[in-house]
Amino acid sequence: MYPERLTKSIQAVEAAREKNIAYEPARMTAQQKEELLKAYHPDYKVEEFEELKIGQNKGQKVPKELCAILQAHSRIKADDVDLTKPDYDVDVLIIGGGGAGSSAAIEAHQAGADVMIVTKLRIGDANTMMAEGGIQAADKPNDSPATHFVDAFGGGHFAAKRELLSKLVCDAPEAIQWLSELGVEFDKDADGNMITTHGGGTSRKRMHAAKDYSGAEIMRTLRDEVLNRNIPVVDFTAAIELIKDDKGQIAGAVLMNMETKELLVARAKTVIIATGGAGRMHYQGFPTSNHYGATADGLVLGYRAGAQLLYAETLQYHPTGAAYPEQIFGALVTEKVRSLGAKLVNANGEVFMHPLETRDVAAASIIRECNDRNNGVETGSGLGVWLDTPMIEKIGGEGTIEKRIPAMMRMFGKYGIDIRKEPIIVYPTLHYQNGGLDITPDGMTTNVKNLYVAGEAVGGIHGRNRLMGNSLLDIIVFGRGAGKSAAAQCKNVTLGKLNLDHVAEFEKEIDKAGIKTDLVSPKLLPDYTNKK
Amino acid sequence: MENMVNIFLFGKKYEVPDNLTIMRAMEYAGYQLVRGCGCRNGFCGACATIYRIKGDRELKSCLACQTKVEDNMYIATLPFFPLVKQVYDIEKVKPTEQIMMQLYPEIYACIGCNACTKSCTQELNVMQYIAYAQRGEYEKCAEESFDCVMCGVCSARCPAGISHPQVAMLARRLNGKYLAPKCDHLEDRVREINDGTFKELIEDLMQKPIDQIKELYNTREIEK
């Protein structure tokens, strides 16, 4: 239910609907996009970034909030734990129970390794569960991995590590096949052909989906498979520090029970960081579409252990976060809504951009429309633009919304908004960590032996922006890859004496650099309690 | 100015703004959540919650992240429910009626009370999908249960001890793997990649100067 003061604007949107459906707005030129991003994208706000004073990326700028936790104190001192008496001893330790961690666990287990997952919440509590729109793979006759490569490389501003991107696109069809074989229900027609759509910045319709529960369907299936294989999942237990041995290779992690705060030691021949993203850091004060646990823990653990970050200064702001009602402020409105035909419309009922520009461009364009051109819709708690969802029913026929985006219909329906009949209000929301730890194609970090990374904690697969549907893809491709590599690698590993020397050294560096802070990290969970 | 309402968290009274969800209201009251909080967007099922409005007999259920507080709401979260999850090998099971009888025989003890459907936080027709599972109609069971977030409220209310979300999970996997039509273009493409059909194209892209890829990108043809 919208407040009365929006009636005039809604009427303008309705009046222009037929005309707006027929109207095909031009796509921006490369130069227009560049100028738009520089002026309006949050990544270009220099005052929101700070230079790292210590660690592998010393001298580089990252978001202020990330800088603070990367240079914060450890939660423990070396003598808080007895490393000679590990509570767990495994071949492959996986930190994180989302899509990447679960895929890695299944493949490592398949390869015969002794594998264990630790996760600070439950298995499946992850951004994967919330991915709505779909997963890309070039599996149609008019498409090819090379075309997929060009789309993703361009969409990421030609900054992706090509060896990672080529793995992503070439392994994509097999990833879909693997998921299908596990029982994931992709949308298909009666002949078995995948029903695919465009995403922002794609040149072919290669977005595979499971309604608008794509990530949830994948995640619950992977979780079921992990449980079927009896892979140990230690839940409500966070990794708070990596452990190395006297040869300088990775050797496990210090764990903390989230409820009792008990410290535990996991000894492991290989470790896979699959801790996901950072939306709950609320960079620049943005709301987020992310999971409760998205606090960049893996970046902190890896950085302290000497791993390198790549593109940590680039974040993805999803153009269409819910801006109204306030109970779902920042929640994801899937890009699939635009794939199915809904256009972005300003307060006056005017279409102001092509709906399927890449996410960074679309976000910047919405910010410009609201904050510079003053064509935004005032929601009562901020600005937004209309996303004219009733267009979908006009284009695809009645019932399209219920069939293809039921989760969206439900989310707004709970607050009295029928998206089949009424448009919704959107504004960019912090969505994805483009950057992360630097890896080689086998998933190992570039400079810490036997430390692997998969999923959103990796940097470099997508470059400086990510296309819709390439994240669900990367967690599967690189999750599986890291699981296989770690399972093979652990056969060559003999561990020496375990230590936390790197943690002590990092503390010294903090001191030497003159950093004064009371913060400890990883952050683990955001604090939303009301401070009275 | 915020309107305040009284709520009772596990019986204890707190005054909170009336526009908050139950989850936000708990945080407003001072709870730092660890259990019972996940995606905060209605997809993960971590925040199953039981409530009753004072003076009302009916016990209702919801997701705490998706439901606004009301005045005189008595709230108890249900962050974990001991569902039965049977272990099976997806490669060895077959989509026959027997598999449900083997793994989840309790579904045949359903007494038709419909408490599951009434309690579903996603407003699914839970009893109906269990009926489909009983008959081995896994495609229908999969479709009917598709929006399930596995919060477990249905099972908490079930007198027959059925773990509905796990039954549906099995049905969906059976449907996805065995019953849904095979995708030929996917199999063809995987074969082509394994045969090296795109090797040269990709190798070319790996070497190509950035300017040439930019040109390719900026002039690419976009499928209508």
Interface residues (C-beta under 8 A of the other chain):
Chain A: T29 A30 L121 R122 G124 D125 M129 M130 A137 A138 D139 K140 P141 N142 S144 P145 A146 T147 F149 V150 D151 F153 G154 F158 R162 E163 S166 V169 C170 P173 E174 I176 Q177 S180 E181 L182 G183 V184 E185 F186 K188 A190 D191 G192 N193 M194 H198 S203 R204 K205 K211 Y213 G215 A216 E217 R220 T221 D224 E225 L227 N228 N230 F236 M258 E259 S289 H291 Y292 E326 Q327 I328 A331 L332 P406 A407 R410 M411 K414 L525 D527 Y528 T529 N530 K532
Chain B: N19 L20 T21 R24 E27 Y28 A29 G30 Y31 Q32 L33 V34 R35 C37 G38 C39 R40 N41 G42 F43 C44 A46 Q66 T67 K68 K85 V87 Y88 D89 I90 Q122 E123 A142 F146 D147 V149 M150 M169 R172 R173 L174 N175 G176 K177 A180 P181 K182 C183 D184 H185 L186 E187 R189 V190 I193 F198 L201 I202 D204 L205 M206 I210 I213 K214 L216 Y217 N218 R220 E221 I222 E223
